[in-house]
Amino acid sequence: MPFQENELIELENRIGYHFENRSLLKTALLHKSALEGKEGHCNDKFEWLGDAVVGLYIADYLFSQYEKPRSWLSAMKAKWASEESLAQVARNIHLERFILLGKGEEKGRGREKNSIISSALEALVGAVYLDSKSFDTTKNVLDTIFSSEGGLELVFLSVNYKSLLQTWSLKEHETLPIYQVIEDSQERKTYRIVVMINKKEVAVGEGSSKKKAEQDAARKAWEKIIEEKYGFRDDPCF
């Protein structure tokens, strides 16, 4: 099924960018399975380029927001740029709807696969960079994509930290993290929640809702675990 003009325009509106060269957008959305064994361009090379651009975008954010050593920044970048995280970001703009797949992948529910969706997002970013020839413009597009879920950090809070903390807790202590409300200020509309593991307080989070406070607590707990694991507290180089 060929690309529909109205669908391409809809996607451009979603990301806040209109292509000068529309063929770049089409290539970014063309999964290799759609070639059905024939020669032609697919989104593989665009994905490679987009991976580098997304990596720089995340690295720039982490570097500017956190005064942490290199090892910590690298660990967080790896988590934030993971297949699972980027697939969730892509779903926020319903990118899976616009990907052109082959019959086999279509029947195999390829639109639900994190690998295909995250790759398409990176390819889309690569296409924007090629079309605009500007990292600043591409960064603005990424800001738009992530802002649909409250900004870059909130997206990755919801995708990564609670699940990371749960997996770690089960592996290390064979128990789940417990989240308890310790302050519920209706006047200030602020929640404070403590996360406990193995009956010990690990971190306290704050937020305008219980969900956001839990996410904040999970993030702080995970950062504490990473710091203790890699010995960042004793690292003089920041």
N, C-alpha and C positions, 0 to 999 in steps of 0.2 A: 504494500500500500504506500503510494508516494506521500510526501509531506503536503499537508494542506496549508495554504497561505494564511488562513485565519488562525490556525493553531500556532504557526510560527510567530505571528504578531502577538498572540496571547502570551506566549512564553517571553517574548521581548518585553512586554509590559510588566510581566511578573518580576523580571530581573532589573528593570529600569534601564535597559540599553537596547538601542536599535542598530542593527548591523548595516554597515556600508556594503559589505560583501556578504550577502545572504547565504552563499554557498558554504561559507565557513561554519555557519550555524547548522546547516544541514549535515555537514560532515561530522560535526560534534555529536549529533544525535543518531548517527548511523552505526549501529553495533555490527561487528564483523560477521555475525551470523546472518545478517540481512543480505550479504553478498551471495549467499547460497553457493559457495565454491567458485564463484567467478572472480576475475581480477577487478580491482577497483579500490577506491579510498574508503577507509572506515575511520573510526574515532581513536584508534590505538595511539597514533603519534600525538594527537591533540591531548590525549589523556596524559601522556608522558610530560608534555609541556605544562599542562594545567597542574599536575602534581607538584612541580617545582614552584609554580606561582602560589598555589594554596599553601605550600610549606612556608614560603617567605611571608605570606600574609599572617599566618598563625605565629611564626617566629617573631615578627615585628610586634604583634600584640603582646605576646608573653614578655618580650624584652622590655617593652615600655611600661608594662603594668606590674611586673614582679621583680624585685631586687633579689634575685636568687642566683646561685652559681650555675655554671654551664650544665652540669650533670642533671640538676633538677629541671632546667629548661628543656633539655633534650628528652627527659622522661615524659614531661607534660606534652611536648609537641608530638611525640609518638602516639600518645593516647588520643589527643585532640584530632590528629590527622588520620586516625584509623578508619578502616573500611566501614565499620559500624556507625561511627560518628558522622562521616560524610554522607552515608546513605540516609541517615535521619534528616540531615540538613536538606538533602535533595528532595526528600518526601515533603518537606515543609512547603516547597513550591510546586509540588506534584510533578516533578520532572519525569517520573516514570511514565506518565501519560504520553510524553512526546518522543520517546525513544523508538526508533525503527528497528525491529527485531526480525530474525528469520522465522520461518514456520516452526522449526524445532524448538527454539527458545520460547516462542509464543505459547506453544502447547505445554512446554515445561515450566510455565509460570515464571519466565525470565524477568518480568517486570517487578517481581517481588524479591529478586536476589540482590542482596547488598552489594555484591561484587559488580554487577552490571550497573546499578543505580549510582554507586559512588564513582565508578569510572566515567559515567556520562557527565556527572557534575564536574569532574576534573577536566574532561574534554571540553565542556561548555566554557569553563574558565579559560582554558587554553585558546579557544576560538575568540573570546572577547579580547584577550591580550593581543592576538595576531591582528585582529580587525582594528583595534584602537591604537596599537603600538605604544601603549602607555600603561605602566603599572598603576599609576594613580587612578586612572579611569577604571581599571580592573578591580582595584581595591574598593572603589565606590560601589561597583556591582556586587562584590562580595559582602560589603556592609549591608546592602539592600537585601540580599539573600538571607543573611543571618538575622537581620532585624525583624523578620517575620515571626521569630520566636523569642523576641526580647533582647537580641544582641548576641554577639559571639560567645561570651562566657556563659550566659544562661542556657544556650543550646547545648554546650558541652557538659554543663552541670547536669542537665536532665538526661543526657545520653550516657555519660560515663561514671560519675563518681559513686552514686548509690550502688550501681551494679558492681563496680570495682571493689568497693568496700565490702559488699555482701560476699563476693567470691573469695576475697582475702580472709574474711572472718570465718567462713565455713572451712577453708583450707587450714588455717592456723589454729583455730579454736573450736571448730565443729559447732558453732553457734551463730545465730543471725544477729546483726546489729539491732539495738533497740533504740527507738527515738521517743523521747519524752518531752512534753511541753513544760517549760519551767517559768515562762512568762507569757501572758496573753493580754496585751494592752489594747483594749478597744479604743481608748482615747487616741493613742498614737498609731493605732493600726499596725502594731509590730508584734511579731511572735519571736520568742527565743526558745530554741529546742536543743536539748543535749542528746548526743548519740553515745550509747554505751555498748561496749563489747566485753564479753566475759565478766560482766558486773562492774566494769571499770569505766569511768567517764573518760572519753577520748577527746571530744571537742564540742563546742557550743556554736550554733549557727543562728543567724537572725534573718528575718524576711518579712515582707508585707503579707504573706500567707504561710500556712503551715507547710505547704509543699516547697516554697522557696526557702524557708528556714531549714527544712530537712536537707535540701540540696546544698545549702551553705555549710551545714554541719558536716555532711558527707565529704564535701571538698576539703574542709579544714582537717578532717580526720585523715583523709588520704594523703594530704600534703605532709602531715605529721609523720605518718608511716613511712613515706618516701624519704623524708629527712633523716629519720632514725636508721633506715636501711642503708642509706648511702653516706651517713655521717656528715651531713651538710653543716650541722651545728658547729663542727670542729674545723670547717673549711674556711680559711681566712681570705680566700680569693673570691670576691663578689664583683 
